[in-house]
Amino acid sequence: MVQAYILIQTEVGKASAVAELIAEIPGVIQAEDVTGPYDVIVRAQADTVDDLGRLVVAKVQQVDGITRTLTCPVVHL
């Protein structure tokens, strides 16, 4: 199982709606709107890195109102 944080920038005023829509996507553990340089932070999981990439590109990035994403995989050192 691979987990990652996805940091999302949205159009002005869209953070709450984006977080609500993303929270419904299978594989998303949590989606919160936040303040700071990013507007939404998502924790997601998938079986493989490739599946995680497909989740981000095919599902998360397709949500209306998103302008940029940054995916940060969780590592266990």
Residue frames as a rotation matrix with the C-alpha (Angstrom) as fourth column:
MET 1
0.581 0.814 0.000 0.00
0.814 -0.581 0.000 0.00
0.000 0.000 -1.000 0.00
VAL 2
-0.617 -0.717 0.325 1.30
0.732 -0.674 -0.096 3.43
0.287 0.179 0.941 -1.01
GLN 3
0.490 0.737 -0.466 0.08
0.833 -0.553 0.002 6.61
-0.256 -0.390 -0.885 0.68
ALA 4
-0.579 -0.651 0.490 0.68
0.751 -0.661 0.009 10.22
0.318 0.373 0.871 -0.26
TYR 5
-0.016 0.510 -0.860 -0.27
0.464 -0.758 -0.458 13.76
-0.886 -0.406 -0.224 0.62
ILE 6
-0.216 0.028 0.976 -1.57
0.940 -0.264 0.216 15.75
0.264 0.964 0.031 -2.32
LEU 7
-0.412 -0.013 -0.911 -1.15
0.440 -0.878 -0.187 19.51
-0.798 -0.478 0.368 -1.91
ILE 8
-0.128 0.532 0.837 -3.66
0.989 0.008 0.146 21.41
0.071 0.847 -0.527 -4.02
GLN 9
-0.837 -0.003 -0.548 -3.99
0.048 -0.997 -0.068 25.00
-0.546 -0.083 0.834 -5.15
THR 10
-0.148 0.878 0.454 -7.46
0.938 0.271 -0.217 26.07
-0.314 0.394 -0.864 -6.27
GLU 11
-0.347 0.216 0.913 -9.17
0.435 -0.825 0.360 28.99
0.831 0.522 0.193 -7.91
VAL 12
-0.943 -0.015 0.331 -10.12
-0.245 -0.639 -0.729 31.72
0.223 -0.769 0.599 -5.44
GLY 13
-0.322 0.867 0.380 -13.12
-0.931 -0.217 -0.294 30.72
-0.173 -0.448 0.877 -3.35
LYS 14
0.331 0.471 -0.818 -13.19
-0.715 0.691 0.108 27.09
0.616 0.549 0.565 -4.52
ALA 15
-0.655 -0.754 0.052 -11.23
-0.616 0.493 -0.614 25.32
0.438 -0.434 -0.788 -1.74
SER 16
-0.472 0.519 0.713 -14.21
-0.633 0.363 -0.684 24.09
-0.613 -0.774 0.157 0.25
ALA 17
0.611 0.741 -0.278 -16.06
-0.706 0.350 -0.616 22.75
-0.359 0.573 0.737 -2.81
VAL 18
0.158 -0.656 -0.738 -12.90
-0.715 0.439 -0.544 21.07
0.681 0.614 -0.399 -4.13
ALA 19
-0.773 -0.473 0.423 -12.23
-0.628 0.476 -0.616 19.38
0.090 -0.742 -0.664 -0.77
GLU 20
-0.055 0.851 0.523 -15.82
-0.662 0.361 -0.657 18.09
-0.747 -0.382 0.544 -0.60
LEU 21
0.718 0.322 -0.617 -15.68
-0.695 0.386 -0.607 16.63
0.043 0.864 0.501 -4.12
ILE 22
-0.143 -0.871 -0.469 -12.26
-0.674 0.433 -0.598 15.03
0.725 0.231 -0.649 -3.62
ALA 23
-0.551 -0.050 0.833 -13.33
-0.787 0.363 -0.499 13.46
-0.278 -0.930 -0.240 -0.31
GLU 24
0.464 0.847 0.260 -15.81
-0.642 0.524 -0.561 11.32
-0.611 0.093 0.786 -2.28
ILE 25
0.351 -0.401 -0.846 -13.15
-0.809 0.325 -0.490 9.79
0.471 0.857 -0.210 -4.58
PRO 26
0.998 -0.034 -0.044 -12.30
0.050 0.900 0.433 6.15
0.025 -0.434 0.901 -3.79
GLY 27
0.269 -0.960 -0.080 -8.74
0.806 0.270 -0.527 5.97
0.528 0.078 0.846 -2.42
VAL 28
-0.247 -0.282 0.927 -8.96
-0.194 -0.923 -0.333 9.35
0.949 -0.262 0.173 -0.69
ILE 29
-0.385 0.011 -0.923 -8.58
0.813 0.476 -0.334 8.95
0.436 -0.879 -0.192 3.07
GLN 30
0.181 0.362 -0.915 -9.05
0.761 -0.641 -0.103 12.61
-0.624 -0.677 -0.391 3.99
ALA 31
-0.286 -0.232 0.930 -9.45
0.778 -0.623 0.084 15.97
0.560 0.747 0.359 2.26
GLU 32
0.245 0.287 -0.926 -9.25
0.846 -0.530 0.059 19.24
-0.474 -0.798 -0.373 4.19
ASP 33
0.520 -0.134 0.844 -9.32
0.446 -0.799 -0.402 22.86
0.728 0.586 -0.356 3.10
VAL 34
0.243 -0.604 -0.759 -6.49
0.924 -0.093 0.370 24.77
-0.294 -0.791 0.536 4.76
THR 35
0.979 -0.052 -0.196 -4.83
-0.093 -0.975 -0.203 28.19
-0.180 0.217 -0.959 4.77
GLY 36
0.139 -0.990 0.014 -1.35
-0.046 0.007 0.999 28.96
-0.989 -0.139 -0.044 3.47
PRO 37
-0.557 -0.459 -0.692 0.33
-0.659 -0.262 0.705 28.41
-0.505 0.849 -0.157 0.10
TYR 38
-0.910 0.350 -0.223 -1.99
0.117 0.732 0.671 25.46
0.399 0.585 -0.707 -0.61
ASP 39
-0.439 0.843 0.312 -5.77
-0.829 -0.514 0.223 25.49
0.348 -0.160 0.924 -0.35
VAL 40
0.760 0.643 0.087 -6.54
-0.640 0.719 0.273 21.78
0.113 -0.263 0.958 0.11
ILE 41
-0.508 -0.858 0.077 -4.48
-0.860 0.500 -0.102 18.93
0.049 -0.118 -0.992 1.53
VAL 42
0.635 0.704 -0.316 -5.49
-0.722 0.687 0.080 15.37
0.274 0.177 0.945 0.68
ARG 43
-0.452 -0.678 0.579 -4.26
-0.725 0.658 0.204 12.06
-0.520 -0.328 -0.789 2.08
ALA 44
0.555 0.607 -0.569 -4.72
-0.830 0.451 -0.328 9.24
0.057 0.655 0.754 -0.41
GLN 45
-0.256 -0.631 0.733 -3.75
-0.528 0.726 0.441 5.60
-0.810 -0.274 -0.519 -0.77
ALA 46
0.586 0.344 -0.733 -3.42
-0.801 0.382 -0.461 3.06
0.122 0.858 0.500 -3.56
ASP 47
0.944 -0.182 0.275 -2.02
0.108 0.959 0.263 -0.43
-0.312 -0.219 0.925 -4.04
THR 48
0.147 -0.919 0.367 0.97
0.968 0.210 0.138 0.70
-0.204 0.335 0.920 -6.15
VAL 49
-0.468 -0.406 -0.785 2.76
0.226 -0.914 0.338 3.90
-0.854 -0.019 0.519 -7.14
ASP 50
-0.972 0.137 0.189 1.28
0.174 -0.116 0.978 3.53
0.155 0.984 0.089 -10.63
ASP 51
-0.127 0.981 -0.143 -2.23
0.897 0.175 0.407 3.26
0.424 -0.077 -0.902 -9.18
LEU 52
0.053 0.067 -0.996 -1.55
0.712 -0.702 -0.010 6.34
-0.700 -0.709 -0.085 -7.07
GLY 53
-0.845 -0.428 -0.322 -0.45
0.070 -0.684 0.726 8.24
-0.531 0.591 0.608 -10.17
ARG 54
-0.717 0.651 0.249 -3.63
0.454 0.165 0.876 7.21
0.529 0.741 -0.414 -11.99
LEU 55
0.095 0.749 -0.655 -5.71
0.994 -0.106 0.023 8.34
-0.052 -0.654 -0.755 -9.00
VAL 56
-0.238 -0.275 -0.932 -4.07
0.389 -0.906 0.167 11.76
-0.890 -0.323 0.323 -9.04
VAL 57
-0.934 -0.245 -0.259 -4.14
-0.119 -0.472 0.874 12.31
-0.336 0.847 0.412 -12.81
ALA 58
-0.775 0.632 -0.002 -7.43
0.277 0.342 0.898 10.65
0.568 0.695 -0.440 -13.74
LYS 59
0.108 0.871 -0.480 -9.53
0.893 0.127 0.431 11.52
0.437 -0.475 -0.764 -10.69
VAL 60
0.107 -0.079 -0.991 -8.13
0.800 -0.586 0.133 14.27
-0.591 -0.807 0.001 -8.45
GLN 61
-0.765 -0.526 -0.372 -6.80
0.242 -0.770 0.591 16.61
-0.597 0.362 0.716 -11.15
GLN 62
-0.708 0.564 0.425 -10.10
0.519 0.007 0.855 16.39
0.479 0.825 -0.298 -13.03
VAL 63
0.037 0.726 -0.687 -12.01
0.962 -0.211 -0.171 18.12
-0.269 -0.654 -0.707 -10.22
ASP 64
0.296 0.181 0.938 -13.22
0.620 -0.783 -0.044 21.54
0.727 0.595 -0.344 -11.37
GLY 65
0.952 0.078 0.296 -11.47
-0.116 -0.803 0.584 24.46
0.283 -0.591 -0.756 -9.65
ILE 66
0.594 -0.805 0.004 -8.00
0.438 0.327 0.837 22.92
-0.675 -0.495 0.546 -9.22
THR 67
0.889 -0.344 -0.302 -5.11
-0.458 -0.656 -0.600 24.92
0.009 0.672 -0.741 -10.66
ARG 68
-0.013 -0.950 -0.312 -2.10
-0.674 0.239 -0.699 22.89
0.739 0.202 -0.643 -9.44
THR 69
0.967 0.241 0.083 -1.23
-0.223 0.646 0.730 19.76
0.122 -0.725 0.678 -7.47
LEU 70
-0.129 -0.992 -0.002 1.90
-0.825 0.108 -0.555 18.48
0.551 -0.070 -0.832 -5.77
THR 71
0.827 0.438 -0.354 2.00
-0.239 0.842 0.484 14.82
0.509 -0.315 0.801 -4.75
CYS 72
-0.133 -0.855 0.502 4.21
-0.913 -0.091 -0.397 13.86
0.385 -0.511 -0.768 -1.79
PRO 73
0.361 0.262 -0.895 4.48
-0.065 0.965 0.256 10.08
0.930 -0.034 0.365 -1.23
VAL 74
0.714 -0.088 0.695 4.80
-0.699 -0.041 0.714 8.94
-0.034 -0.995 -0.091 2.37
VAL 75
0.106 -0.744 -0.660 8.07
-0.272 0.617 -0.739 7.12
0.956 0.258 -0.137 3.13
HIS 76
0.978 0.138 0.157 8.90
-0.193 0.311 0.931 4.97
0.080 -0.940 0.331 6.12
LEU 77
0.253 -0.967 -0.027 12.58
-0.540 -0.118 -0.833 5.45
0.803 0.226 -0.552 7.01
